[in-house]
């Protein structure tokens, strides 16, 4: 018996679904597709009819929204609090200034639209470097969970890209497991969440092993032959944040999608890729994204949190912390002396 596997493209990224019971694959895919459609309608920055776009358009006044966006923004604000603002959902204007004003697949087809604003942000182009000064930040967001209302300051634009995809993976994996009872792995652009029993023995791909086999590399679209490391996880989530996969040219500069809120520009590339394992994909992704922003301070911070992590610098040198398996080992429980 082998794991059932299918993949496609949705939510602006690659989607992979693995199940321990192949008979349930069609039902599981239907659940996942429905979940992704719901999240896209709530959280997309590229759909004119999304709830998020309504909030951005109504900046300066409170607006009532669907509870799904309330939950998604609540998670994003929690990420900002946990990282002292290094993962901030109010970087939407900074992303637009960096040229990320449409779906990644369309960036090379038309010039970016630069949008300046006044109350929440001010922005200038200084020499060859693009900057957006963040004057409001996540603490200026007014979220009323009971009334299902959101208010952001005028000039601010929300972007939930740092947390929504990971939350979608967690949400879908648990929904599939609750509905079908089998072990499940959901991967959305390399943000991975698992639920139910992990594969073991031959089902896991190697006799005597237990866990989901995952190849960690710079770009989730790469195959198992790409440089990286294959590990296994028995439960929880695994997320990889990278400056290598989502890159584009704007104003004769190479940009990436991870914004440093302190500068309003793409984060300085100390690490090209950071992978983190945690109890769920959301927490793993929060830590991985913050690590890219924190740069040289990231390994010590991750070690203090006790999170297994693998960091790859611009030259390809690898550093691991928190019990991440050494080269040649696979299970996260198997660590170097």
N, C-alpha and C positions, 0 to 999 in steps of 0.2 A: 504494500500500500504506500502511495506517495502523497505528499501534501498537494492539495488542489491550489492552483495558482492562476490568477488572471491580472492583466494590467491594461490601463488605458490612460487617457489624458483628460483631466477635468480640474476645476478650481484653479486654473492657471498653472498647473504643474502635473507631473507624472503621478499616477495612482497605482498602487499594487495591493493586492488582496491575497492572503494565504489562509487556508483553512485546513484543519486536521481531518475534516470530513468532506470529501469531494461531492457527496450527494447534496450538500447544502449550498454549493457555490452560487447557483443562480439566485437563490433567496438572499444570500449574503450580499451579493453585488447590488441587488435591488435596494436593500436597506442602505448600503453605503452611498449609492447614487442619490437617493432621496435626502440623506443627511447632508451631502455636499451641496445639493441644490438649495436646501434651506439656508445653509451657512453663506452661500454665495449671494443669495438675495438679501441677506442681512448685513454682510460685512464687506462686500466687494467695493473697492475704490474705483473700479473700472466699469461699473454698471450704473447707468443714469437712474435706474429704478430701484436701486438698493436702499435699504434703511440708512446705511452709513452716509450715502450721498445726500440723503434728505437732511441729516444732521449737519453735514458740512455746509450745505446750502443755507441752512437756517442759523448759522453761527451768530451768536449774540442774543439768542432767545431760546427758551426751553421748548423742546419739542417732544411729543409723546411718540414712542417707538415700540416695536414688537419686543417681547421679553427676551427673545434670542439675542438681539443686539445688546440688551442690558447685561445679559450674562457674559457675552463676549467682551464688552468694555470693562466689566468688573474684573475679569481675569487680566486684561491688559493693564489696568490701574494697579492691580496686585503685583504684577511684574515690575512696574515702575517703582513701587514702594520697596519691594525686596531687593532691587538693584540700585537703590538711591538715585533713580532717574536715568540709569544707563540704558534701559529699555523703556522707551517713552512713546505712547501712542499718539502724541501730538506732533510728530515729525512729518506730517503729510506735506506741508509747504516745502520743507527741506528736500523731500524726495522729488517734488515737482521741479524745484530749482536745479536739482541734479540731473534732470532729464527723464525721470521715471514717472511720466505722466500718462501712461497707457500700459496695456498688457505687454509683458516682456517681449513677446513675439513680434510686436509692432514697432519697437523702438527705432529700428533702422529705416523705417519707411517714411518718416516725416520728421521735420524739425520739432524739438521740444517747445512747449509753451511755457514761458517764464511768467509767473504770476506774483507780483509784489502786493503786499498788504501792509496795514498800518497798526491796528490796535494790538494784535497778538504777536506779530512778528515784524521785523524789518529785515530786508535782505539787500545785499550788495554784491557785485562781482569785483573782487580785488585782484588785479593782475590776472594770472592764469588760474587762480584758485577761487572756487565757488563757495560762498558762505551764506548761511541763513542764521541770523541771531535769534535764539529762542527766548522770548521774553515772558511767555506764559508757562508752558510746560504742563505736565500732567496734573499738578496740584490745582490748576485753574479749571479743570473739568468738573462740572456739577452733575453728579449721577444720583438720581432718586429711584431706587429700586422698587419702592412701594408704589409710586405713581407712574413708573415706567417712563420717566422723562430724562432727557440729556440736554445740557446746555454747555456749549463751548464758547470761548470768547470770540468776538469778531476778528477775522484774520487768521484764525486757527483752522487747520484741517486735520482730522483724525486719519490714522492709518493703523490697521490692526494686523498687518502682515507679520509682525514679530511673534504673535501668539495665536492668531485665529486658526492657522493651518494645524498647529500642534493640538489645539483644543479639538478641532474637527476629527483628528485621528483618534484621540482618546474617546471622544463621544461616540464615534462610529464603532470602534472596536468593542466597546462595552454594550452598545445596542445590539450588535450582531450576536455577541455571546449570550446575552440575556434572551434573545429571541430563538436561537438555534442550539445553544448549549455546547457547541464545539469550541476548540481552541482557535483563536483568530489573531492574525497580524495585519494591521493596516499601515501602509506607508504612503505618506503624502509628500512628495518631493524630498524624501529622505528623513522626514519626521515620522518616527515609528512608534506605534502603540500596540500593545498586546493585551489579550484578555483570555481567560480560560486556561486550560492545561496546555503546557508547552509540549512540543513534539519530543519523543525520546526514541532511542535506539535507531533502527533503520529509517523510521519516519523523520528523524532529525537530520538524516543525511550521513550519519556515521555511527557504526555499531558502538553501543555503550555510552553515547553522549546524550545529553538532555538539553533542549533549548532551541530557540529560533536562531538559525545561522544567518548572520548579517555581515556583508562585506562593507567595511567603512573606508571611504575614499573621498577625494576632493569633490567629486561630482556624482550625485546619486544616479545619474543617467548612465554612468559607466558600468561595464560588466565586471565579473569577478576577476578578470585578468588585469584590471587596472591596478596601479600601485596603491597599496593600502593594507588593511588587515581584516581578516575574517574572524569574527568573534561570535559567541552565542550568549543569549539572554534567556532566562527562564520566565521572567515576568517584567512588568513595568514598561518603561519607555526609553527610547534612545533618540537623540536628536543631533544633527550635524549642521552647524552654521558655517558657511564658507563665503569667501569673497571671490571665489574663482568661477562659480556657476552662473551667477547673475551679474554680468558685466556688460557695459555698453560704452560707446564713445559719445561725449557731449562737450561741445565747445573745445574740441581738440584735447580733451582729457579722457582718461579711462575712469569710469565710475563703477561703483558697486552699490548694493542695496542696503547695506547696514550703516545706518546713520549714527554718528556720535552726537547726542543731543547737546553736548557742551560746545561744539563748534558749528553744528548745523550742517556738517559736510560728511561724506563717507568716512568711516573710521580709518585711522592710520593702520596699514596692514602689517602689524607685528606677526599675527597668526593668519595664515590663509585658510585654515580649517580648524574648527574645534568640535569634537564629538563628546557628548556627555550622556551618561546613563542615570536615570532617576526613577522614582516611584511611578511617575507617569510622564507622558511626552511633553506636557506643558512645562513642568518644572525642568525637564532636561533641556528644552528649547530656550527657556528663559536664561538658564545658566550659560548655555553655549553662545547665545547672542551677546550677553553681557560680557563674556570672556573676550570676544572679538573687539568690543568697544574698550575694554579695560587694558588690553595689550599686555605689556610686561608684568602688570600686577595680577593677571588672571590666574596663573598656576597656584600661587599662594592662596588666593581667595577661594578657588575651587577645592584645594586641599583642606582649608578650614571648614568648608561645608561638608566635607566627607563624600564628595561626589566623584565617582570614577570618570576620568576624562582623558582624552587624547588630543594633544595640541600639535599642529604642524606649522612650522614657521615658513617664511617666504622661500627659503632655500630647500625646504623639504625635510628639515630636521624634525624629529618627533620627540615630544616630551609627554610623559604620562604621569598622572597623579591619582590618588584616591583608590588604588587597587585595580586600576585598569590593567588588563592582562599584558604581559610582555610579549614581544614578537615570538611567534611559535606556539604560544598558548592561545586558547580560544575562549574558554568560559571566563566570565567576569569574576567568578570566585577564585580562579587560579591566577595568582599574582606572583610577581618577581620577588625574590628575597631581598 
